[in-house]
Amino acid sequence: MFRQIFKNINKNDMKNILIIISALLLSSSLLGQQLPLTESYFVDKYALSSAFAGNSENSSLFASYRRDWSGVNTGPKTFRLSYHDGFKSKAGLGGKIIFDKTGIFQQFFGMATYTYRVEFAQSHFLFLGLSAGFYRNTLNFSDYYNDPNFTTDPTMINKDVKSKLKFVSDYSMVYSFNDLQAGVMFTNVNFGNSKYSGVDVKYKPLSNFLIHATYTIGLNDTWYFTPLVILRGGADIKSFLELAAQASYKKKVWASLIHRGEGVLGFGVGVNMYKGILFNYNYNMSSNIAVNSFQNHEITLGINLGDFMKKD
């Protein structure tokens, strides 16, 4: 099978594939924790896998804000900004910024993505993606020292501690055939340990994997149904399964349901408001924890720029 696939790939395609694969082989082991979660993947496929950058239906700009554990003041808050577009018939570019804060812990990701698309048989595509960028972790001790309810511990420092910028990368591959898509992504692959500036502490940045499969079913000319399966995990974290499904009417209005891990349930709603301006809202809760503590909210705004300007 693989011989036939590579037989159908021309020399230029093979050159681009070898460049990406060579870069992937330079990456090190997959160890660490989980990336900040998002449930905007139905409207922004780039949030699901880097390989979709430049390969979805439109050039897109997305911004989202997520508030986890909203019943807890120090619960996680995540802001994402991303853009992706295809600059050639087979290649694409993307970029994303992720800012996440949980209590005194703060992390920042800035990544750029290059993708390449190969048609190895009629209507059978491989999307290959490679991202590279920087990661920084910060401990905001000053948040506590400036809090009148906090009793100062003399063993702690009274200033923020920032890590040095750390190079990270991710790589991904998606197989696409008509309305079926399945892929794998390894995120935050990095080299060695990271260090804090001015403090003799080392740590290993986050790294994990994500496997997904989705299929869009056209029920008729107006209604579409899309189930999605996601498996997340890593060498040092517990793997968990996420099941989701979206129903949409003329791809203008949609609603979704999700079930993640052990007892996390949620829903989402969205609308294409005007000329590709999208609004999406997601909410989920845990059946194992008090509702007033575990409530997650995510708001996403997107613009499909191709609806505003005609692309060649």
C-alpha positions in Angstrom: 0.0 0.0 0.0 2.7 2.5 1.0 4.7 1.7 -2.1 1.7 2.6 -4.2 1.2 5.9 -2.2 4.8 7.0 -2.7 4.7 5.9 -6.3 1.9 8.5 -7.0 3.8 11.3 -5.3 5.9 13.5 -7.6 9.5 14.6 -6.9 8.5 18.1 -5.6 6.0 16.7 -3.2 8.5 14.2 -2.0 11.1 16.9 -1.4 8.6 18.9 0.8 7.7 15.7 2.7 11.3 14.8 3.4 12.0 18.4 4.7 9.1 18.0 7.2 10.0 14.5 8.2 13.7 15.4 8.7 12.6 18.2 11.1 10.3 15.8 12.9 13.1 13.4 13.6 15.1 16.1 15.4 12.4 16.4 18.0 12.9 14.6 21.4 10.7 12.5 23.7 7.0 13.3 24.6 6.8 14.0 28.3 4.8 16.4 30.4 1.4 17.7 31.1 -1.7 18.7 29.1 -2.1 21.8 26.9 -4.9 24.2 27.8 -8.2 22.7 26.5 -10.4 24.2 23.9 -13.8 23.1 22.4 -13.8 25.5 19.4 -12.5 22.8 17.1 -15.8 22.5 15.1 -15.5 26.1 13.9 -11.7 26.4 13.9 -10.0 23.2 12.8 -6.6 24.7 13.3 -7.4 24.5 17.1 -7.8 20.7 16.6 -4.6 20.0 14.6 -1.9 22.2 13.2 -2.0 20.2 9.9 -5.3 22.0 9.1 -3.5 25.4 8.7 -4.2 26.6 5.2 -6.2 23.5 4.3 -9.6 24.3 5.6 -12.4 26.0 3.6 -11.2 29.5 4.3 -8.4 31.8 5.5 -9.5 32.4 9.0 -8.8 34.6 12.0 -10.0 33.4 15.4 -10.0 34.7 19.0 -11.3 32.8 22.0 -11.5 33.3 25.8 -12.0 30.3 28.1 -12.8 30.3 31.8 -12.4 27.0 33.5 -13.6 26.3 37.1 -15.5 29.6 37.1 -16.7 28.9 40.7 -13.0 29.2 41.9 -11.3 32.6 41.7 -7.9 31.1 40.8 -9.4 28.8 38.1 -7.7 28.6 34.7 -8.2 31.5 32.2 -7.1 31.0 28.6 -6.9 33.4 25.7 -6.1 32.2 22.1 -5.5 34.1 18.9 -4.8 32.3 15.6 -4.7 32.9 11.9 -4.1 30.6 9.0 -4.2 30.7 5.2 -3.0 28.9 2.1 -0.4 30.8 0.2 0.1 28.1 -2.5 -2.1 25.4 -4.0 -0.5 22.8 -1.8 1.0 24.7 1.1 -0.3 26.7 4.0 0.8 29.0 6.8 -0.6 29.6 10.3 0.2 31.2 13.6 -1.2 31.1 17.1 -0.7 32.7 20.5 -1.9 31.1 23.7 -1.9 32.8 27.1 -3.0 30.7 30.1 -3.1 31.7 33.8 -4.0 29.4 36.7 -3.5 31.0 40.2 0.1 32.2 40.3 1.1 30.0 37.3 1.1 31.7 33.9 2.3 30.3 30.5 2.7 31.7 27.1 3.0 30.0 23.7 3.8 31.6 20.4 3.9 29.2 17.4 4.2 29.4 13.6 3.0 26.6 11.4 3.9 25.4 7.9 1.7 22.7 6.2 1.9 20.8 2.9 -0.9 18.9 1.2 -0.4 15.8 -0.9 -3.0 14.0 -3.1 -1.7 10.4 -3.3 -4.8 9.1 -5.0 -8.0 10.7 -6.3 -9.7 12.6 -3.4 -7.3 11.0 -0.9 -5.1 13.7 0.8 -2.4 13.8 3.4 -2.0 17.1 5.3 1.4 17.4 6.9 2.1 20.1 9.5 5.1 21.4 11.4 5.0 24.1 14.0 7.8 25.9 15.8 7.9 28.6 18.4 8.6 29.6 22.0 7.2 28.9 25.4 7.6 30.8 28.7 6.4 30.0 32.2 5.9 32.6 34.9 5.3 32.3 38.7 3.4 35.4 39.8 4.4 35.6 43.4 3.7 39.3 43.5 0.0 38.5 43.1 0.0 37.1 46.6 2.3 39.8 48.2 -0.1 42.5 46.9 -3.1 40.6 48.3 -4.1 42.1 51.7 -5.6 38.7 52.7 -2.2 37.0 52.2 0.2 36.5 55.1 3.7 37.0 53.8 5.9 33.9 54.0 9.5 35.1 54.5 10.8 32.0 52.7 9.1 33.1 49.4 10.4 35.8 47.1 8.2 38.9 46.6 8.6 39.2 42.8 7.6 37.4 39.7 9.9 34.6 38.4 10.0 34.1 34.6 11.5 31.1 32.8 13.9 31.7 29.9 12.3 31.4 26.5 12.1 27.8 25.5 12.0 26.4 21.9 9.1 24.1 21.3 7.6 22.4 18.3 4.7 20.2 17.3 4.0 18.1 14.3 0.9 16.6 12.8 -0.6 14.6 10.0 -4.2 14.4 8.8 -5.7 11.9 6.3 -8.7 13.3 4.4 -11.1 11.5 2.0 -14.2 13.4 1.1 -16.0 14.0 4.4 -13.8 11.7 6.5 -10.8 13.1 8.3 -8.5 11.4 10.8 -5.1 12.5 12.2 -2.5 12.6 14.9 -0.6 15.5 16.5 2.3 15.6 18.9 2.5 18.9 20.7 5.2 20.8 22.5 8.0 18.5 21.5 11.1 20.1 22.9 14.8 19.8 23.7 16.1 19.3 27.2 15.0 21.0 30.4 14.0 24.7 30.8 15.3 27.1 33.4 14.0 30.1 35.3 15.9 33.4 35.1 17.8 34.1 38.4 16.5 30.9 40.1 18.3 27.6 40.1 15.2 25.5 39.1 14.7 23.3 36.1 11.6 21.8 34.6 10.3 19.9 31.6 7.8 21.9 29.5 4.4 20.4 28.5 4.2 17.7 25.8 1.4 15.4 24.8 -0.4 13.8 21.8 -3.9 14.1 20.3 -5.6 11.6 17.9 -8.8 12.5 16.3 -11.3 11.2 13.7 -14.4 13.0 12.3 -17.0 12.4 9.6 -19.5 14.9 8.2 -22.9 13.4 7.2 -25.2 15.4 4.9 -28.6 14.4 6.0 -30.2 16.6 3.2 -29.4 19.8 1.4 -29.8 21.9 4.6 -28.9 19.7 7.6 -25.4 18.3 8.5 -24.3 16.0 11.3 -20.6 15.7 12.4 -19.5 13.2 15.0 -16.0 13.6 16.4 -13.7 11.3 18.5 -10.6 12.7 20.3 -8.0 10.8 22.3 -5.6 13.0 24.4 -2.7 11.8 26.5 1.1 11.7 27.1 3.8 9.7 28.7 3.3 11.3 32.1 -0.4 12.1 32.0 -3.6 10.0 32.1 -5.1 9.5 28.6 -8.8 10.4 28.2 -11.4 10.1 25.5 -13.6 13.0 24.3 -16.7 12.4 22.3 -18.5 15.2 20.5 -21.1 15.8 17.8 -22.4 18.8 16.0 -25.6 19.4 14.1 -25.8 22.4 11.7 -28.5 24.0 9.6 -27.2 25.3 6.3 -23.8 25.7 8.0 -25.3 29.0 9.4 -26.5 27.8 12.8 -25.2 24.9 14.8 -25.3 23.1 18.2 -23.0 20.6 19.7 -22.8 18.1 22.6 -19.6 16.8 24.2 -18.5 14.2 26.8 -15.0 14.2 28.0 -13.1 12.0 30.4 -14.9 10.9 33.5 -18.2 12.8 33.9 -17.5 16.0 32.0 -20.6 17.0 30.0 -21.2 20.0 27.9 -22.9 21.7 24.9 -22.1 24.4 22.4 -24.1 26.8 20.2 -23.0 29.1 17.4 -24.1 31.2 14.4 -22.6 32.6 11.2 -23.8 36.1 11.9 -22.8 37.9 8.7 -20.5 37.3 5.8 -18.3 34.7 7.6 -18.3 36.5 11.0 -18.8 33.6 13.5 -19.8 33.4 17.1 -19.5 30.2 19.2 -20.2 29.5 22.8 -19.3 26.3 24.8 -20.3 25.3 28.3 -19.4 22.2 30.3 -19.7 20.9 33.8 -18.7 17.8 35.7 -21.2 15.4 37.2 -18.6 14.4 39.9 -18.0 17.9 41.3 -20.3 20.6 42.7 -21.8 22.6 39.8 -21.1 25.9 41.4 -17.3 25.1 41.4 -16.7 23.3 38.1 -18.2 25.3 35.3 -16.3 26.0 32.1 -17.2 28.7 29.6 -15.6 29.4 26.2 -16.4 32.2 23.8 -15.0 32.2 20.3 -15.2 34.9 17.6 -14.0 34.1 14.1 -13.8 35.8 10.6 -13.5 33.7 7.5 -11.7 36.3 5.4 -12.4 34.5 2.1 -16.0 35.5 2.4 -14.9 39.2 2.3 -12.4 38.9 -0.5 -12.1 36.6 -3.5 -9.0 34.4 -3.6 -7.3 33.2 -6.7 
